[in-house]
C-alpha cells in the first residue's frame, strides 16, 4: 500500500557547461492521410561501471503533425530510493532539494539539441499491510508540451519542469524555451543539477521506437 506526498518546487534551467560523449540509437511513426505521429522512448540506466544506487528513469518523446500544425511533448522521469548515499540523498527533505538535468544529444555526437530540468514531483511512502514503513522513493519529472501552428506563434505548456532548445538567433547558437526535436539515434543523459551540478552523466539511454513497459501507466499524473 502506498500513500503519496506531493511536493512542488519552483526552479529554472541553469546554464551548465557539459562535456559528455555517449553513443546510442533507434523510432516508430504512424501516419494516416495528412496526419502523422511519432513516439520515441529512452530507458535511462547507469553508465557502465557506474553506481548510483537504486536510481533509474525514462524519457518519452511524442510528435504529432496535422493540417493545423505540429505538437511535440517531452515526458521525462527519474526515480531514486531514499536514502541514496551515492547521490547524497539522506531523507525526504534532502530529496526535495535535488533537481536533475536532461540533455538531448544528436545521435552519438556531443552536439546538444536541448535540455530539460527535472524537479521533484512526488515522494512515495511504501508500507507493509498499511502499517510498517518499508521504504521511500523520490520521483522527479519534466513534462513540457509545445504546439506550433502553421500560422501564428508557438505556445509552450509546462506541467512540471522546463525545457529549452538550441537555435540560431542572429547567427548565434542560443538556448530558448521549447521542446527538443528528438530523432532516432539521439542520446538522453541525466546530470545532477542541484544542489551540486555534475560534469558527467549519472544515467543515459537510447531513444528507441514506440512504447516500453509501463509506458502509459501514469501519463496523466
N, C-alpha and C positions, 0 to 999 in steps of 0.2 A: 504494500500500500504506500502511495506517495502523496505528499502534500507539497505544493509549490509556493515558494516565496518569490514574488516578482519584484525585481528591483530595476529602476530606470535611471540611467546615468546620462548626463549631457556630455558630449565630447566632440571635439573637432579633429579632423585629419591633420596629423603633424607631417611636416616635410622631413623625411628621413632618408639620408643617403644610403643606398643599398648596393651591395656588390655580391651577387649570387648567381651561380650557373647551375641550373637544374634542368635535366632533359626529360621529356615525356611525350605522349601522343594520343588521337582518335576521334565520331559525330553521327547525328541522326536528324533527318529532316523529313517533314511531312508537307505535302503540297496538294492543293485542290483548287483548280481554277486560278483566280488571281490571289489566293491566299497561300501562305506557307508558314510553317512553324519548325523551329529548330530547338532541340533540347540537348544540352551537354552537361556532364557531371564529372567532378573530380573527387575521388576519395582521398582525404588527407591523412597521411601516416608519417611517423617519424622517419627522418632520413636514415640511411643505412649506417649503423654504428652509433646512432643517437639514442638517447634515453630521456624521455620527459614524463615518465610515469604513465598513468592511465590518462592519455591525452590524445584525442583524435577529432576528426571532423569531416566535413564535405562542403563542396561548393556546387551549386546548381545554377546554370545559365539558361535562360529561355529568350527566344526572339520570335516574334510574330510579325508578319508583314501582310498587308492587305491593301485594298483600294483607298483607304483613308490615311495610310502611313505605316509606321512600324512601332513596336513596343518591345523593349528589352528589360530583363529583370535579372538581378543577381541575388541569390539567396545563399548566404554563407553561414555555417555553423561550426563551432568547435566546443568540445566538452572536456572538462578536467575533473578528476577526482579531488576531493578535499579531505585531508591535506595533500598537497603535491610538493614534496621537498625540493625536487629539481627546479620547478618553476618559482618556488618561494611562496606558494600559497599555503598559509598555515590554517586559516579558518574562513568562515563566511565573510568576515569584514575585509580581510586581505584579498579575497577573491573578487569582491566588489571594486577594489582599486585597480584591477587589471583591465587592460584592453589589448587587442591584437591587431596587427596589420596584415591584410591580404594583398599580395602583389601578383598581378597577372603579367606573365612574360610571354613574348611572342615565340611560339614553338620551343625549341631548346636553346634559344639565344638569351642574352642578358638585356634585350630590348624590352623596356617596360611599356605595356599598353595602358595600365591604370592600376588603381589601388583602392581598397576599402578598409574602413575602420570597423572592427567588431567590438561591440560593447556588451557588458553584462546584460543578460536577458532574464535569467531565472536561476534559482538555486533549488535543487531537488533534495528533499529530505526523505530518505528511504527507511521505512520501519518494517520490523518483523511482527506480523499479527497485529499491526496497528499500535504497538506499544514500545518495543525496543528499537531505538535508533541504530541502524546498521551501517549507514553511510551517507555521505553528502556528495553532490556533484554540481559543479557550476557550468552553466550554459552561456555561451557568448554568440552574438549573431550580428549580421548585417543583411538587411533586406531593402533593396532600393530598386525602384522601377522608373523607367524613362519612356515617355511617349513622344514620338516625333511625327507630327502630321506632315502631309505632303506640302501644305502651305501653312505658314504661321510659325510660332515659336514652340520649341520642345519644352515639355514640363517634366519635373522630377518629383517623385514622391518617396519619402524616406520613412519606412515603418520602424526601423531601428538601424543605427549606424549611419554611415555615409560613404559615398564612392566618388572618385574622380578619375578622369581620363587624361591622357597626354595628347595634346593637339597643338597645331601651329597657330600662334597668334602673332601677327606682324612678323612672320618668319622666325619666331622664337618658340621653341617647344615649351608649352605651358600646361600646368595642371588646372583643369576646370571641372566643376561638378558635372557628373554624368556617369553612365554605366559603361564599363569597358566592353568593347565589341569582341567577345571571345570566339575563337575558332578552333577547329580540330587541331590537336597537337600542342595547344598552348599549355603553359605551366602555371599552376597555382601554388604559391608559397606563403606560409604563415610565419610572421615575425612577432616577437614581443614588442609592444608599443609603449605601454606604461605599466608599472612605474619606471621600468628601466628599458629603454629601447635596445633591441638586439640587432647585431650586424650580420648574423647568419640565421637561416630559416630553421624553425622548430619542426614544421611539418611541410610536406609537399605532396603534390598529386598530379595526375594526368587527366585532362579533360577527355572523356570518352563519350560514346554515343548513348543517348536515351536515359532511361530511369534505372537507378540502382535499387538495392534493398532498402525498404522503409522510406522510399523516396518521397512519398506524399503524406506520410502519417501525421505531420504537424505543420503543413504548409500554411494553414490559416491561423496558427497561434499568434 
